């Protein structure tokens, strides 16, 4: 796999970080999205869509539960952690979604969540 490096001044670095955050992506995903219009299934938006449209209401679940085993096998550990962190941050900032973190509870060392439709 090729590695490309480029430098950004502070202004552009902050802009890139903010734009990636606004799109609920890590920086690497955001760069791929901007350069190649590539969106993976491992985005916060996709994860939320799967939870809301799936069979998760009033059940405990972890992030990988929203994916098939085959799909989840396609994400490396580092990106899985970034997805989990971004997901946690987003649902914490948006309680209106009805997705809640369950404190002091883990399943297979993973954070646990619940979903209840609002309204």
N, C-alpha and C positions, 0 to 999 in steps of 0.2 A: 504494500500500500504506500502510495506516495504521501509525503508530508510537505505542506507548503507553509511558509512563514512570512508574515508581514508585520510591520510595526505601525502602530497608531499613536498619535499624540493623545494627551489626556482628554481633550474635548471629544475626539472621535471614539475613543475607548469608552467613555461614559455614554455617548450616544448609542453605540452598538449594544452595550449592556442593557440600557433602558429599552431599546427597541426589542431585543430578545425577550426581556421580561414582559413587555407589553403583549407579546405574542405567545407567552407562556412556554417559551422554548429555551434550551440552553444555547450558548453562543454558537457552538458547532452546528446545531440543527438550524439555527437562524441563518447562518451564512449559507448553508446548503439551500435553504428555502429561497433566499434572495438571489443566489447565483443560478440555481437550476430549477426553481419552483418545485422543490421536492418537500413534501410533508409526509412524515412517517406516521404510523399508527401509534407511536409512542409519544404522543403529545398530550398535554393536559386537556385540551379541548376534546380530543378523541376519547380520552379516558372518561371524562365527565359524560359525554354522549353515550358511551357504552353503559355506564352506571345508570343513568336516567332511563334509558331504553331497555335495559336488561332486567334480570330477575333479582334485583338487589334490595328491594324495599323491605325494611324491617328485618334485615339480616346483617350479620357481621361479615365483613369481607376484607381482603387485602388487595393491593393494586394488581398483582398478577391474576387474581380471580376474574378480572375483566377481559382477559385474553385467553386464547386457547393455549395449550401446552406448547404447540408448535410455534405460535406467534411469540410467546414469552421466551422461547429458546433463541429467538433471533435478536435479542437485546443483550448487550454486554453488561456486566455487573456495574460498571461505573455509570453508564447511561441509565440503568434501572434506578440507581440511587438518586441521580439528578431528577429523574421523572418523579420519584416518590417525594423528594423535597419540594419540587415545584408544585406538585399536586397538593401537598399539605399546606404550603403557603397560600395557594390560591383558594382552597376551600375555607381556610381560616379567615381570609379577607372577604369571602362571599358566603356568609351563613344562609343567605336566602336560597341557596341551591338545595339545602336540606341534607347535605353530606356532612357528617360529623366524625371527627377523630375520637377514638375511644381511648382515653388516657389509661396508662398502667395496664394495657392489654396488648399482647402480641400473639401472633400465630406464626410459627416457624421463624421467629425473630423478626417478623415484619409488622409494621404498624397496622392497626385494625381500624376500620371505619364502619359507619352505618349510614343508611340512606332512608329518609322519610320525605315523601312529597309534601311540599308546602302548600297550604291553602286548601 
